[in-house]
Amino acid sequence: MTEQVGFALRGRNPDVLTCIANLSNDEVFTPPEFANRMLDTLAEAWATAHKGANIWADKTVTFLDPCTKSGVFLREITARLTNGLALEIPDLEKRVDHILTQQVFGIATTRLTSLISRRSLYCSKHANGKHSIAKSFASEEGNVWFNRMEHAWDNGNCKYCGASQKALDRGEGLESYAYAFIHTDNIKTRLNELFGGAMQFDVIIGNPPYQLDDGGYGASAIPIYNKFVDQAKALEPRLLTMVVPSRWLFGGRGLDDFRKKMLTDGRVRKLIDYPDSRQVFPSVDVAGGICYFLWDKDNPGDCSVTEFEHGMGSSEAIRPLLEEGAEVFIRSNRGLSILRKVMAVETGSQSLSLPENKRFELQVSSQKPFGLRTYFRGSPKKSAKHNLLVLQSGGRAWTSRSEVTAGEELIDKWKVFTSKSSSEHAGQVDKNGQRRVLSLSGVIPPGSVVTETYVLLGAYDTENEARNCFSYVVARLFRFLIALRSSAQDLARSAYSFVPMQDFSTTWTDKKLYAKYGITDDEIAYIESLIRPMESNDE
């Protein structure tokens, strides 16, 4: 038994859970080292709330991973409890059996992950098998539950998760991705049914699926991790910690209510944020980064925000998740102090809301500024009829005024434009930890239009004003303020809400802007360590 438990619960070289490939970009296996980092955060919070008590030395504490894939959280929890309960339950076999049958529970995301998780936790795909290190289970499943669920279709979509019936009503031969934890009206009753009795979990921990692969792509796919968080909170554990994409902090389809609830929930006591997801998942690039949070039911207060910058350097601050005047979270601790300086000059206060007459955002166009869709293709040659220059996906062409269905009053102005969404090149950090933030940008003359691939950042009567506006757009401070507000993937009009208006009768440089807002040398160095140079001829 000693040899068997040792194999199951102690570090191996290599650890098999560091070697398996991810199922997809949306169902990512958690590296063991990162799982242990989350468990350390959990243990610190428990000790703080329980007069220094060691959570791993308490045989009554119960743990649930409601979305287990590799079983790494359950395995590492079991390893810690095995060490922590050595004095309480000296007999190793009885100790391990108690932990596995009474303290550690999981709900697998698929049949495959249920087998992987049981193998990680019990050393056997069958909890009651002859090789299992648990000795009291009557069933093969043990405490790692999985049964195929079906979606509840309503007018073409699942009423619980929003999945498309057309994409995921595929028959029994394929996974349904109808996750049991979120496909219920009463999660407490569901858990009692799954585990055969009244269940109250002290700790919920996991790495939920991020979005539904139902035919959506990128930002258009349906986020689903928020539903796991909401259900976990409904179970009222003492502590809850999950690793999720950071994009909920700024925006994202269907996340407005979730973001508001989370940012105003004083029980979110820790937020650990990685703007580059590759700091956590080296082989996966999750747009906007990755974070994990700690929710403490009984101890509300301000949040400890830790930001891991490029190269794994970090900064930490105790602050509200939602600053006065802001609608989103400001992920950079050092950036927040710079933003407050800008706002103080523009508003005379620490509020992060600009008055209407000073909001650059208001001159940013909506999508489809001229009513031309992304797939619009103009004529390759200029003619008497096709005499409007059109900037479109893939280059420039020509079109007629009759094709323009919106923004006719802007056609004959000088226009500053940028791509609606950052390209991979602009949005990702490079090897130096810098981003360009904006992609293709520039100035186009009267007699020109753009498709919805682009947005307008301003329209002017004179070329001089347009060029001066563009000098502001390429400034690092301008793009830094966008990066504070957005994940730099979705650059809708709201991404510019922290950017103040300037006087465009004059040209702008970062030197002038730094002087105007009293930005210190250290703050300048910080901005320029994050934002890549972009020249006024980068059109």
Order of alpha helices (4+ residues) and beta strands (2+ residues): alpha-alpha-beta-alpha-alpha-beta-alpha-beta-beta-beta-alpha-alpha-beta-beta-beta-alpha-beta-alpha-beta-beta-beta-beta-alpha-beta-beta-beta-alpha-beta-beta-beta-alpha-alpha-alpha-alpha
